[in-house]
Amino acid sequence: MTTFSLLLTTYALTMAKINVVYASFGQGHKKAAQALAQTLNVDSQDILDFSFPGIKSVYSFSYRFVTEYALFIWKALFYLVGKPRFSFFTDKINSFLFLPFVKQIRANRPDIVITTHFFPAQVLAFLKKELNFKIITVITDLRVYPLWVNDSIDHYWAATQITHDDLISYGVSEEKITTGYVPLRKGFLTVPPEANLGEKFSLDDKPVMLIVSSSRGNIPFVEEIIEKLLEDYNVFLIYGSNKRLFKNLSKLSSARLKLFGWYEDIWELVSLASIIVTKPGGLTVFEGLYMKKFFIFTHYIPGQEEGNMKALVSKGVARYAPDKEQFLAAVDWFFKMADTVKNSYALEVKDMNKVFVTKLNEVLADGQNS
């Protein structure tokens, strides 16, 4: 592309209508969309907000209930949605249920729609032929499943080579994939120096462990082992809505234990942590990988989160520890091997924001030249 045509395309992108769309099944897809929207100076939209009355509540409640209390149903659904006949049936239903979203897209007539969840791309597939917009999908998991792949998608962003290879195995052509970049919230790009953060939280010379617990993902044995952990670590623990956990741990008189219901500038805690204890949600994984952190996963949702976990375990940067004994063994291993593993950290992801606009220019130019 010549300099002149690049300038024209950059101007075209500036003038283009861009929609960033997610589906609020979990917070990771939403936060990734918000990060991209901030980069592009546009708003992000939850597709569940554009449905008939009551549909969002039904979908959100069903997702929370099934993934917390009926995982066998989730496993079955995850298997079925990859089947063409089942997907065809559900696509037709969703096209009807989300007719208000379809109407909104028709009225807005975007040039580019960016999605951070597979759901919007499925709903938009038939509409793309009518309105001739581009669809860019940012895959917010490490592994790819059939739901992520759609003939209507013009370009994919894959976090790692593992993600890239999955896309290739599903028949996506090489030129439609950008690999090695993840959407990051701006705080992760401007984290204060560790020394300043250490002073802010009054830390001693022990390493930091970040434990993310909540009412939807309790670590059932954390109260049993917390005092042992505090012998070797400063522990930041996010307890979410678990008031009982907060009440019980507040009784401990240790300067090394910091309790938070939530922490807005989470990048500060991630930056300080040597180990992150959590479940393997996509954005959590991306942000930890960007900062080259080790993970201990105590629980996961079958399907996409299980895939994330297995990928990280296979690369030596994570351990799965569903019980107290395995958890303490994982902590001990990382404690002893931290320097060795850190120096040979097997995965690298970069900030997407720096190159995202350039790639959008290219995709838009391909559309104009075709």
N, C-alpha and C positions, 0 to 999 in steps of 0.2 A: 504494500500500500504506500503511495507517495505521501509526502508531508502534507500536501494540499488536501488530498482526499481524507487523510487522518484528521486534519483540522475540521473538515466538513462533517465527518462522522462524530467527532467530539461535540461539535455544536448541535448535531442532530440528537445526540444522547441527552444533552442539556435540555433540549426542548421536548424530549420524549416523555410520554406518560408512563410511569413505572409503578406497578403495584407490587408490594411485598406481602405475601399471604402465608399464613401458618394455620395449623389446627391445634387447638389448646388441649391436646391429649398429653399432659405433662408440661412442665415449664421450659424444658430445653429448647423445643421447637420455637416457642414464643420468644425466648431471649435471643436466640440466633437471628430470628427475623427482625427483632428490634435493633440489634447491632448493625445489621445490613441496612435497615431503613435509615438509621442515624448516619451511616456513611454516605448514603445517597440523598440525604435531606428530604426524605418522603415519610409518609406514615406507613405503619404496618397494620394488617387487618387479620382478624381471626375469622376464618370461614364459618365457624360455628355461630358467629354473630349475625350471619346472613342466611338464616333458615326460618322455617315457619315457627311460630310461637311454641315454646316448650321443647323443641328438638335439641337445643344446646344443653338444656338441663338433663334430658334423657340420655344423650350421648355421654356427657361428662360424668353423670352418676353411674352409668353402666360401666364405663371404663374404670372408674375408681373401685367400684364394687367387685368387678371381675378380677382385676389385677391384685386386689387385696384379699378377697375371700373365696374366689372360685377360679384359681389358676388353671384348673383342668379345662374350663370353658375357653379361657384365653389361648391355651395351647391348641385346642381344636380349631378355633377361629383363625389363628395364625397359620395353621396348616391349610385350611380351606380357602382362604383368600388368595393363595397363590395358584389356585386351580382356575383355568380360563372360564369354565362355565359358571362357577360361583362368582367370580369377579365380574363377569358380564351382567349377572343378575343384580349384584350389589351396586354396580355402576349406574344401572337404570334407576334403582330406588333412590340413590343419592342425587342423581340429576334432578329428580322430582323434589326431594326434600329440601334441596338447596337451590331451588328455583329463584328465590330472592337474590342469591349470590350471582347466579347467571344473569339476572336482569341488571344487577349493578355493574357487571363487567360489560354488558352490552351498552349500557348508558355511558360508561366512562371511556370505552374503546381504548384500552391501553396499548402501548407499543411493546412493552415487555412486562411479563408477570414472573416474579421470582418467588419460588416456594421453598419452604424449609421442612415440609412434611409431604408425604406422598399423596395425601388425601385431596388437596386442592387440584393437583395436576390431573387426577383421575376425573374430577368433575369438569375440568376445563377442556378435556381432550376434544370433545365434539365441537365445542364452541370455537376452538382455535381455527378450524377450517373455515368458519364463517367470517371471523374478524381478522384473521391473518396476523396475530400477535406472536411474539416469541415467548417461549417458556424456558426459564433457567431454574434448575433444581439443585439446591444445596443439600447434599445428603448428610443428615445429622446423626448418623450412626457409623460405626467402623465397618460393619458388614452390610451387604446389599441383599435385599430379598425381592422377589418378583414384583411386589407392590411398588417399589421405587422406580421400576423401569416402565417406560411408556413411550410409544412411538411419537407422541406429540411433543416430547421434550427436545429442545434444541441443544442444550448444553448441560452437563453435569459437573458439579464440584465434588471431588472425592478427597477425603482427608488424608488417606494413606495409600500406599501401593496395594495393600490388602483390599481396600475399597475399590480401587481402580481395577484390579484383577477380577473382582466379583462382577463389575459392570461389563467387562470384556466377555466374561463367561456367559452373560445373558444376552450377548449379541450387540452391545453398544459399541459403535466404532470409536477408534482411538482419538480421532480429531474432535469428538464431542465431549472429551473429558479433560478437565484440569485437575491435577493431583498435587497434594501436599499442602493445602491451605485450609484453614478453618475460620469461621466467623468468631471474632473476639469482641467482647465488650471493651470500650475504650479504657476502662480502669486497668485492664491487664497489660496495656501498652504504656502506662504511666505510673507503675507501682513505685512508691518511695523506696529508697535503699533499705536493705535489711537492718542495718544498724539503727536507722531512725525508727523502724517499726518495732525493733526489739526494745528500744527505749520507751516507745509509746505504750507497750503492753507490759513493761517491767519484767522482761524475761531474763532468766539466768543463762548459763552457758549450755544447758541441756537442749537437745533438739526438740522440734515441735511436731506434734501429731494433731491433725485436724480430723475430728470425728463429726460426721453429719448424720444426725439421727432425727427422726420425726415420728409423728403418730402413724404415718404410712410405712415406716421402715425402721422400726426399733431394732437396736442391737440388744437382744434380750439379756446378754451376759455382761453388758458394760458396767453395771453396778458391782458385779462380782470382781472385776479385774481392774477397776479404775485406780485403786491405791497402788497396785503393782506397776501400772503404767506410769504413774506419777513419780516413781523412783528414778526413771530414766528419761522421762519426757515432760516438757510443758504441753499440756493438753488443752486445745480449743475444742469445745463441744457445742454444737448447734443442736438444741433439743426440739426446735419447731414448736408444735402445739402440745408437746408431751410435758404437761405441768407436773405430773407425778415424778418424772425423772429429774426435773429441775429441783423439786422440793427435796428429794432424797440426796442428790449430789451437793446441794447447797449446804448440807450439814458438814461436809468435809472442810477442814480448815487448811487448805493448801494454796499457797500463792501461785503454784504452777497450774492450777485448774481455772480456766476462763469459760464461763457459761454464757451462751447467747441464745435467745429465742430465734433471732435472725440477725444477720450482719450484712448490711447493704453493700459495703465495699469488700465483698468476699475475696477479691484478688489480693488484699493484704494478707489474709489468713492463708490462702493458697501459696503465696510467695514465701511465707515463713515456714510452711510445713515441709517436713522430710517425708512424711507418710500421710496419705489421705485415706480415711476410712469412710466408705460410702457405698452406694449401689451404682452400677455402671451405666448411668444415663449418658446420652450422647454428648451434651454440652459440658457436663462435668468432666468427662473423659478428655474432650478436646482441650479444655483449659488446663487440666493437669498435664497433658502431653506437651502443651506449649511451654510450660514451665519445668518440664522434665522431672515430674514427681513420681513417686511410687504409690501404688494403690493396694489397699486390702479391701476386698468386696465381701460383705457378710451376707448379702442377699441380692436377688435380682428378679426381674420379670422375665419369664421364659420368652424366647423369641429374640427380639432385637437386643435387649440388654444382656442376655446370655451370650449372644454373638460378640458383643463388645468385650465382655469379660474374658471369653476364651481367647480372643485375639491378643489382648494385653498379657494374659498369662503366658501365652505361647512365645511372646517376645521378652519375657523375663522382667517386666516392669510391674507386675501385679501378682497377687495371690488370692485365691478364694478360701475363705475361712468361715464356714457356717457355724462353728461351735467354739467354745472357749479354748480348748486345747490347740486346735489348728490356728486360731487367732494369735495366741501367744507364741506359737512356733514361727508364724509368719513375721511377727514383730521382731523376734530374736534374729531371724535370718536377715531381714533388712537392716537391723541395727549393726550386725557384724559385717555385712557386705555392702553397706551404703556407698562407700567411696569407689569400690570396684564396679558396681552396677552403674553408678552415676557416670563414670568415665566412659562406659560403653553403652550408654542409653540407646536402645535399639530403634526408637521411633522419633521422627522429627516432623513437626508441623509448623507452618509459618502463618503469619497474619494475613488473612484474605483481603483486608481493607486496602492494602497497598496496590493490589493488582486487579481488584474486582472491576473497577470502572473501565480499565483497559480491555478486559475480556468482554464486558458488555458492549463496548464500542465495536469489537470484532464481530460479535454475534449480530449486532444491528447492521453492520456493514455487509455481512453475508446475506442478510435479508434484502438489502437494497440492491446488491449486485446480482441476486439470483433472478 
